[in-house]
Amino acid sequence: MSSSSGLPPPGYTEPVGKGVSSAPPPMYSDQAPLIANEHGRRQGPPPAPPSLWKDVPFAVAFVLLLVAFVVFSAATWNRNFLNEHKHSENDGQEKSSGSDLDPELLRKMGRIAAYCTGLGLLFAALWLQICKQFPKQMIYIALITNVVICFGIAILFFAYGIIIGGLIWLFFACISVLFYFFWRRRIPFAAQMLATTVGVVHEFPAMVGFSFLSLFALLTWVVMWVFGASSAANINNAGLYVLCVFVFYWVAQVIKNVIHVTSAGTFATWYFFAGSAEFPANPTVGAFKRATTYSFGSVCFGSLIIAVIQTVRFVLRSARRANRNQFVVACADCLLGCIESLVQYFNVYAFTQVAVYGKGYREAASDTWDLFKSHGFDVIVNDDLIGSVLGFSSFVSGLMVALAAFAWGAYELGTSAHALPYLIVLVIICFFIGLIEASTVFEVVNSGVAAIMVCFCTAPDVLQQRQPALYNRFRELYGRRIGFFTSG
């Protein structure tokens, strides 16, 4: 087997304890899965392996539906959309004669926004470094900031006489204080996990590149989908338009989850191979290859569930706008929104199982449920503490880019009554540029936290073998508290 083929964990025997399986995880490579015999030794692929490609029917259905959508868009869009575009162009030309838009200011706005895009990447990298060097302090800052904001909004509502809104935000503030009180002992482990994850991101920056590639792919898909959706709307067939909406959600989820599986697979390679001669030369490329081949059907399967829920919510919101049983529809939409959030969170760890061990989605979901039953509360608290830091950092990164845009724009555009609207639009655009860029970078960190948590809960002895210092630190902060490891 090639040393650069993938992430098969080395042969080992796991300790039998709370939440730990006595059997080693399955092993596989980019070419074929490796299986473990009863002694835990590696074996090559059997002459006729059961199935290298997981959940193939879902991958086939996804590809066929996507191809059908593209063919439909190409066959129907040409006449309908171009005619509409021609009419809109003519109308625009008639209106442009009286337009007050200043082309010189628009050119300056574009130039400033382009430079701020690069500045947003620098700020995201800066926040990554800060999270690595001061993880515990960042968690405390994020938690305190959340409490202060909730209290501030509550006071603002009370000051304007909006008692109900003030009470709601006061309740949120009190809940945040209680969360800190009950979770404060878990902060050291979350801080160590955050620092470790960011360190791996720095070691393998290709994960961030793939994350931005997914952002570009998603934007491209949105543009493509608009063509097909406009054709469906012109045909005036509600069922066809709903199908287009379903395709949009499914493809968007697949793009997002492929990158999550890629990042989680890279972290798993680091976990099982760090410091060994078997460490692959480019683990991120290998993980992406598996995510788009052997595990692609599993990604499509899990993404399908979310896409169906999102499509049903779209239909409900459409019915609500049409004034059809608004109260019942609103309740159903709220319930589905909660279910969607739960399934989204569950899928993060199910897809992590897919990335780490090459499982099909059903098996991964079953094992994820077992993981949540044994360590679910710790997983959720750890994610919430780290998620608060990442959300806070993304928001502040957006603010920093917006402030830079404001300063630069005030100098370039001026602050006159004529230039002020352009300046405001520029600041808003640059805020979202910084926010999206930072969020895209931190998505990799989220995937890494899930991957390391899954690996640590299922194969702690591998970390002890590969990185004993980190293992001892994790054991001190996590295992001793909940009795996860066997005594002795």
C-alpha positions as CSV (number, residue, x, y, z in Angstrom):
1,M,0.0,0.0,0.0
2,S,1.3,3.5,-0.9
3,S,2.2,5.7,2.1
4,S,0.4,8.6,0.5
5,S,-2.8,6.8,-0.2
6,G,-5.0,7.9,2.6
7,L,-5.7,7.6,6.3
8,P,-5.8,4.0,7.5
9,P,-5.1,4.1,11.2
10,P,-2.3,1.8,12.3
11,G,-3.1,-1.6,13.9
12,Y,-3.7,-1.3,17.6
13,T,-5.9,-2.6,20.4
14,E,-8.3,-0.2,22.0
15,P,-8.9,-0.1,25.8
16,V,-12.3,-1.3,26.8
17,G,-14.0,1.4,28.8
18,K,-17.0,3.7,28.8
19,G,-17.9,4.6,25.3
20,V,-15.0,2.8,23.7
21,S,-15.4,0.0,21.3
22,S,-13.2,-3.1,21.8
23,A,-12.8,-3.5,18.0
24,P,-10.4,-1.3,16.0
25,P,-12.0,0.9,13.3
26,P,-12.0,-0.3,9.7
27,M,-9.1,0.8,7.6
28,Y,-9.1,1.9,4.0
29,S,-7.0,3.6,1.4
30,D,-7.6,5.7,-1.7
31,Q,-7.6,2.5,-3.8
32,A,-9.4,-0.1,-1.6
33,P,-10.5,-0.6,1.9
34,L,-8.2,-2.5,4.3
35,I,-9.7,-4.8,6.8
36,A,-8.5,-5.9,10.2
37,N,-8.3,-9.5,11.2
38,E,-9.1,-10.8,14.7
39,H,-5.6,-9.9,15.8
40,G,-5.9,-6.3,14.7
41,R,-3.2,-6.8,12.0
42,R,-3.6,-5.2,8.6
43,Q,-4.7,-7.2,5.6
44,G,-5.0,-6.2,2.0
45,P,-8.3,-5.8,0.3
46,P,-10.2,-9.1,-0.3
47,P,-10.4,-10.5,-3.8
48,A,-13.9,-9.2,-4.1
49,P,-14.4,-6.4,-1.6
50,P,-18.1,-5.9,-0.7
51,S,-18.3,-2.3,-1.9
52,L,-15.7,0.5,-2.2
53,W,-18.4,3.0,-3.1
54,K,-20.8,3.7,-0.3
55,D,-24.5,4.6,-0.9
56,V,-24.1,4.5,-4.6
57,P,-27.9,4.9,-5.5
58,F,-27.9,8.3,-3.8
59,A,-24.9,9.4,-5.8
60,V,-26.4,8.2,-9.0
61,A,-29.7,9.9,-8.2
62,F,-27.9,13.2,-7.4
63,V,-25.9,13.2,-10.6
64,L,-28.9,12.3,-12.8
65,L,-31.0,15.0,-11.2
66,L,-28.3,17.6,-11.6
67,V,-27.8,16.7,-15.2
68,A,-31.5,16.8,-15.9
69,F,-31.7,20.3,-14.3
70,V,-28.8,21.5,-16.4
71,V,-30.4,20.1,-19.6
72,F,-33.7,21.7,-18.7
73,S,-32.1,25.0,-18.0
74,A,-30.2,25.0,-21.4
75,A,-33.3,23.9,-23.3
76,T,-35.7,26.5,-21.8
77,W,-33.7,29.4,-20.6
78,N,-32.4,30.6,-24.0
79,R,-35.6,32.1,-25.3
80,N,-37.4,33.0,-22.0
81,F,-34.6,34.5,-20.1
82,L,-32.8,36.3,-22.9
83,N,-36.1,38.0,-24.1
84,E,-36.7,39.2,-20.5
85,H,-33.1,40.4,-20.3
86,K,-33.5,42.3,-23.5
87,H,-36.6,44.0,-22.3
88,S,-35.0,44.9,-19.0
89,E,-31.9,46.3,-20.8
90,N,-34.1,48.5,-22.9
91,D,-36.0,49.7,-19.9
92,G,-32.7,50.2,-18.1
93,Q,-31.3,52.3,-20.9
94,E,-34.4,54.5,-20.8
95,K,-34.0,55.0,-17.1
96,S,-30.3,55.4,-17.2
97,S,-30.6,58.8,-18.8
98,G,-32.0,60.1,-15.6
99,S,-29.8,58.1,-13.3
100,D,-27.9,59.8,-10.5
101,L,-25.2,57.1,-10.1
102,D,-21.7,58.5,-10.2
103,P,-19.4,56.2,-12.3
104,E,-16.3,57.6,-10.8
105,L,-17.4,56.9,-7.2
106,L,-18.5,53.4,-8.3
107,R,-15.1,52.7,-9.7
108,K,-13.5,53.8,-6.4
109,M,-15.9,51.7,-4.4
110,G,-15.0,48.6,-6.5
111,R,-11.3,49.3,-6.0
112,I,-11.6,49.7,-2.2
113,A,-13.8,46.6,-1.9
114,A,-11.2,44.6,-3.8
115,Y,-8.4,45.7,-1.5
116,C,-10.7,45.0,1.5
117,T,-11.2,41.5,0.3
118,G,-7.5,40.8,0.7
119,L,-7.6,42.7,4.0
120,G,-10.4,40.4,5.2
121,L,-8.2,37.3,4.6
122,L,-5.4,38.9,6.6
123,F,-7.8,39.6,9.5
124,A,-9.1,36.0,9.4
125,A,-5.5,34.7,9.5
126,L,-4.8,37.0,12.4
127,W,-7.8,35.7,14.4
128,L,-6.7,32.2,13.7
129,Q,-3.3,33.0,15.3
130,I,-4.9,34.7,18.2
131,C,-7.2,31.7,18.8
132,K,-4.1,29.5,18.8
133,Q,-2.1,31.6,21.2
134,F,-4.9,32.6,23.6
135,P,-7.7,30.1,23.3
136,K,-8.9,30.2,26.9
137,Q,-8.9,34.0,26.9
138,M,-10.8,34.1,23.7
139,I,-13.5,31.8,25.1
140,Y,-13.9,34.0,28.2
141,I,-14.1,37.1,26.0
142,A,-16.7,35.5,23.7
143,L,-18.9,34.4,26.7
144,I,-18.6,37.8,28.5
145,T,-19.3,39.7,25.2
146,N,-22.5,37.6,24.7
147,V,-23.7,38.4,28.2
148,V,-23.0,42.1,27.8
149,I,-24.8,42.3,24.5
150,C,-27.8,40.5,25.8
151,F,-28.0,42.8,28.9
152,G,-27.4,45.9,26.6
153,I,-30.2,45.0,24.3
154,A,-32.5,44.3,27.2
155,I,-31.8,47.7,28.7
156,L,-32.4,49.3,25.3
157,F,-35.8,47.7,25.0
158,F,-36.7,48.7,28.6
159,A,-35.6,52.3,27.8
160,Y,-38.0,52.5,24.9
161,G,-40.8,50.9,26.8
162,I,-40.8,47.6,25.0
163,I,-41.2,45.5,28.2
164,I,-41.8,42.1,26.5
165,G,-38.7,42.4,24.3
166,G,-36.7,43.6,27.3
167,L,-37.8,40.6,29.4
168,I,-36.9,38.2,26.6
169,W,-33.4,39.5,26.2
170,L,-33.0,39.7,30.0
171,F,-33.9,36.0,30.1
172,F,-31.2,35.3,27.4
173,A,-28.7,37.2,29.4
174,C,-29.5,35.2,32.6
175,I,-29.3,31.9,30.7
176,S,-25.9,33.0,29.4
177,V,-24.7,33.6,32.9
178,L,-26.0,30.2,34.1
179,F,-24.3,28.5,31.1
180,Y,-21.0,30.1,32.1
181,F,-21.5,29.0,35.7
182,F,-22.2,25.4,34.8
183,W,-19.7,25.1,31.9
184,R,-16.7,27.0,33.4
185,R,-14.9,23.7,34.3
186,R,-15.1,22.6,30.7
187,I,-13.4,25.6,29.3
188,P,-9.8,24.3,29.7
189,F,-10.6,21.3,27.5
190,A,-12.4,23.4,24.9
191,A,-9.4,25.8,24.9
192,Q,-6.9,22.9,24.4
193,M,-9.1,21.5,21.6
194,L,-9.3,24.9,19.9
195,A,-5.6,25.5,20.1
196,T,-4.9,22.0,18.7
197,T,-7.3,22.3,15.9
198,V,-6.0,25.7,14.8
199,G,-2.5,24.4,14.9
200,V,-3.4,21.6,12.5
201,V,-5.1,24.2,10.2
202,H,-1.8,26.2,10.1
203,E,0.0,22.9,9.3
204,F,-2.3,22.1,6.4
205,P,-3.6,25.4,4.9
206,A,-4.8,23.6,1.8
207,M,-8.0,22.9,3.8
208,V,-8.7,26.6,3.8
209,G,-8.1,26.7,0.1
210,F,-10.7,24.0,-0.5
211,S,-13.1,25.8,1.8
212,F,-12.9,28.9,-0.4
213,L,-13.2,26.7,-3.5
214,S,-16.5,25.5,-2.1
215,L,-17.6,29.1,-1.6
216,F,-16.8,29.8,-5.3
217,A,-18.6,26.6,-6.3
218,L,-21.6,27.6,-4.3
219,L,-21.7,31.1,-5.9
220,T,-21.4,29.5,-9.3
221,W,-24.2,27.2,-8.6
222,V,-26.5,30.0,-7.5
223,V,-25.9,31.8,-10.8
224,M,-26.6,28.6,-12.7
225,W,-29.7,27.8,-10.7
226,V,-31.2,31.3,-11.4
227,F,-31.2,30.5,-15.1
228,G,-33.2,27.2,-14.6
229,A,-35.4,28.6,-11.9
230,S,-36.4,31.6,-14.1
231,S,-37.4,29.1,-16.8
232,A,-39.5,27.1,-14.4
233,A,-41.2,30.3,-13.2
234,N,-42.0,31.3,-16.8
235,I,-43.5,27.9,-17.5
236,N,-45.9,28.7,-14.5
237,N,-45.8,25.2,-13.1
238,A,-45.7,25.2,-9.3
239,G,-44.6,21.6,-9.0
240,L,-41.7,22.1,-11.4
241,Y,-40.6,25.2,-9.5
242,V,-40.6,23.3,-6.2
243,L,-38.5,20.6,-7.8
244,C,-36.0,23.3,-8.9
245,V,-35.9,24.6,-5.3
246,F,-35.2,21.1,-4.1
247,V,-32.3,20.7,-6.5
248,F,-30.9,24.0,-5.3
249,Y,-30.9,22.9,-1.7
250,W,-29.5,19.4,-2.4
251,V,-26.6,20.7,-4.5
252,A,-25.8,23.4,-2.0
253,Q,-25.8,20.9,0.8
254,V,-23.6,18.5,-1.1
255,I,-21.0,21.2,-1.9
256,K,-20.9,22.2,1.8
257,N,-20.6,18.7,3.1
258,V,-18.0,17.5,0.6
259,I,-15.7,20.2,2.0
260,H,-16.6,19.2,5.6
261,V,-15.7,15.5,4.8
262,T,-12.5,16.7,3.2
263,S,-11.4,18.7,6.2
264,A,-12.4,16.0,8.7
265,G,-10.5,13.5,6.7
266,T,-7.4,15.6,6.8
267,F,-7.6,16.0,10.5
268,A,-8.1,12.2,10.9
269,T,-5.0,11.6,8.8
270,W,-3.1,13.9,11.2
271,Y,-4.6,12.2,14.2
272,F,-3.6,8.6,13.1
273,F,-0.4,9.4,11.2
274,A,1.3,12.4,12.8
275,G,5.0,11.8,13.3
276,S,5.0,8.5,11.4
277,A,6.8,7.6,8.2
278,E,3.4,6.7,6.7
279,F,2.1,10.2,6.8
280,P,0.9,11.1,3.3
281,A,2.5,13.9,1.4
282,N,-0.8,15.7,0.7
283,P,-3.5,14.5,3.1
284,T,-6.0,17.1,2.0
285,V,-6.0,16.1,-1.6
286,G,-6.4,12.4,-0.6
287,A,-9.4,13.3,1.7
288,F,-11.0,15.4,-1.1
289,K,-10.6,12.4,-3.5
290,R,-12.4,10.1,-1.1
291,A,-15.1,12.7,-0.4
292,T,-15.8,13.0,-4.2
293,T,-15.6,9.3,-5.0
294,Y,-16.0,6.5,-2.4
295,S,-17.9,8.6,0.1
296,F,-19.8,10.8,-2.3
297,G,-22.9,8.7,-2.1
298,S,-22.9,9.0,1.7
299,V,-22.6,12.7,1.4
300,C,-25.5,12.8,-1.1
301,F,-27.6,10.6,1.2
302,G,-27.1,12.8,4.3
303,S,-27.5,16.0,2.3
304,L,-30.8,14.7,0.8
305,I,-32.4,14.7,4.3
306,I,-31.6,18.3,4.9
307,A,-32.7,19.3,1.3
308,V,-36.1,17.6,1.8
309,I,-36.7,19.5,5.1
310,Q,-35.6,22.8,3.5
311,T,-37.9,22.3,0.5
312,V,-40.9,21.5,2.7
313,R,-40.1,24.7,4.7
314,F,-40.0,26.6,1.5
315,V,-43.5,25.3,0.5
316,L,-44.8,26.2,4.0
317,R,-43.4,29.7,3.8
318,S,-45.0,30.1,0.4
319,A,-48.4,29.0,1.8
320,R,-47.9,31.4,4.6
321,R,-47.3,34.3,2.3
322,A,-50.5,33.3,0.4
323,N,-52.5,33.7,3.7
324,R,-53.4,30.1,4.0
325,N,-53.8,28.9,7.6
326,Q,-51.0,31.2,8.8
327,F,-51.0,30.1,12.4
328,V,-50.8,26.3,11.6
329,V,-48.3,26.9,8.8
330,A,-46.1,29.1,11.2
331,C,-46.1,26.4,13.9
332,A,-45.2,23.7,11.3
333,D,-42.4,25.8,9.9
334,C,-41.1,26.5,13.4
335,L,-41.1,22.8,14.2
336,L,-39.4,21.9,11.0
337,G,-36.8,24.6,11.6
338,C,-35.9,23.0,14.9
339,I,-35.7,19.6,13.3
340,E,-33.5,21.0,10.5
341,S,-31.1,22.5,13.1
342,L,-30.9,19.2,15.0
343,V,-30.3,17.2,11.8
344,Q,-27.7,19.7,10.6
345,Y,-25.8,19.3,13.8
346,F,-26.2,15.5,13.8
347,N,-24.9,15.4,10.2
348,V,-21.7,17.2,11.2
349,Y,-20.7,14.2,13.3
350,A,-22.2,11.6,10.9
351,F,-20.2,13.0,8.0
352,T,-17.2,13.0,10.3
353,Q,-17.6,9.3,10.8
354,V,-17.8,9.0,7.0
355,A,-14.6,10.9,6.6
356,V,-12.6,9.2,9.3
357,Y,-13.6,5.5,8.8
358,G,-15.1,5.4,5.3
359,K,-18.5,4.3,6.6
360,G,-21.8,4.5,4.7
361,Y,-24.3,7.1,5.9
362,R,-26.6,4.6,7.8
363,E,-23.7,3.1,9.7
364,A,-22.2,6.5,10.4
365,A,-25.5,7.8,11.7
366,S,-25.9,4.8,13.9
367,D,-22.4,5.2,15.4
368,T,-23.0,8.9,15.8
369,W,-26.1,8.2,17.8
370,D,-24.1,5.9,20.0
371,L,-21.4,8.6,20.4
372,F,-24.1,11.1,21.5
373,K,-25.6,8.7,24.0
374,S,-22.2,8.3,25.7
375,H,-20.6,11.7,25.2
376,G,-23.3,13.9,23.7
377,F,-23.4,16.5,26.4
378,D,-19.7,17.0,26.4
379,V,-19.6,17.2,22.6
380,I,-22.4,19.8,22.6
381,V,-20.8,21.9,25.3
382,N,-17.4,21.7,23.7
383,D,-18.9,22.8,20.3
384,D,-20.9,25.6,21.9
385,L,-17.8,27.0,23.7
386,I,-15.7,26.9,20.6
387,G,-18.5,28.0,18.3
388,S,-19.0,31.1,20.4
389,V,-15.3,32.0,19.8
390,L,-15.5,31.4,16.1
391,G,-18.7,33.4,15.7
392,F,-17.3,36.3,17.8
393,S,-14.1,36.3,15.7
394,S,-16.0,36.2,12.4
395,F,-18.2,39.1,13.5
396,V,-15.2,41.2,14.7
397,S,-13.3,40.4,11.6
398,G,-16.2,41.8,9.6
399,L,-16.3,44.9,11.7
400,M,-12.6,45.4,11.3
401,V,-12.9,45.2,7.5
402,A,-15.9,47.6,7.6
403,L,-13.9,50.1,9.7
404,A,-11.0,49.9,7.3
405,A,-13.4,50.5,4.4
406,F,-15.0,53.4,6.2
407,A,-11.7,55.1,6.8
408,W,-10.4,54.5,3.3
409,G,-13.8,55.4,1.7
410,A,-14.0,58.6,3.7
411,Y,-10.6,59.6,2.3
412,E,-11.3,58.5,-1.3
413,L,-15.0,59.2,-1.7
414,G,-15.4,62.0,0.8
415,T,-18.3,62.5,3.3
416,S,-20.4,65.0,1.3
417,A,-24.1,64.5,1.0
418,H,-23.6,63.2,-2.5
419,A,-20.9,60.6,-1.5
420,L,-22.3,59.5,1.8
421,P,-24.8,56.9,0.4
422,Y,-21.9,55.4,-1.6
423,L,-19.8,55.3,1.5
424,I,-22.6,53.6,3.6
425,V,-23.1,50.9,0.9
426,L,-19.4,50.3,0.7
427,V,-19.1,49.8,4.5
428,I,-22.0,47.3,4.5
429,I,-20.6,45.4,1.5
430,C,-17.1,45.2,3.1
431,F,-18.6,44.1,6.4
432,F,-20.2,41.1,4.8
433,I,-17.0,40.4,2.8
434,G,-15.0,40.2,6.0
435,L,-17.7,38.2,7.8
436,I,-18.0,35.6,5.0
437,E,-14.2,35.2,4.6
438,A,-13.7,34.7,8.3
439,S,-16.6,32.3,8.5
440,T,-15.3,30.3,5.5
441,V,-11.9,29.9,7.3
442,F,-13.5,29.0,10.6
443,E,-15.7,26.3,9.0
444,V,-12.4,24.3,8.7
445,V,-11.9,24.7,12.4
446,N,-15.4,23.5,13.1
447,S,-14.8,20.4,11.0
448,G,-11.5,19.8,12.8
449,V,-13.1,20.0,16.3
450,A,-15.6,17.4,15.3
451,A,-13.0,15.1,13.7
452,I,-10.6,15.2,16.6
453,M,-13.5,14.6,19.1
454,V,-14.6,11.6,17.1
455,C,-11.1,10.2,16.9
456,F,-10.4,10.8,20.5
457,C,-13.6,9.2,21.7
458,T,-13.2,6.1,19.5
459,A,-9.4,5.6,19.4
460,P,-7.7,7.4,22.3
461,D,-4.7,5.1,22.4
462,V,-3.7,6.2,18.9
463,L,-3.2,9.7,20.2
464,Q,-1.2,8.2,23.2
465,Q,1.0,6.4,20.7
466,R,1.5,9.3,18.3
467,Q,1.4,12.3,20.5
468,P,1.8,11.3,24.2
469,A,2.1,14.9,25.5
470,L,-1.2,15.9,23.8
471,Y,-2.8,12.7,25.0
472,N,-1.9,13.3,28.6
473,R,-3.2,16.9,28.3
474,F,-6.5,15.7,26.9
475,R,-6.8,13.0,29.5
476,E,-6.1,15.4,32.3
477,L,-8.7,17.9,31.1
478,Y,-11.4,15.5,29.7
479,G,-11.0,11.8,30.6
480,R,-10.4,12.1,34.3
481,R,-13.5,14.2,34.8
482,I,-16.0,11.8,33.3
483,G,-14.2,8.5,33.9
484,F,-13.8,7.9,30.1
485,F,-10.6,6.1,30.5
486,T,-10.0,2.9,32.5
487,S,-8.4,3.4,35.8
488,G,-4.9,2.3,36.4
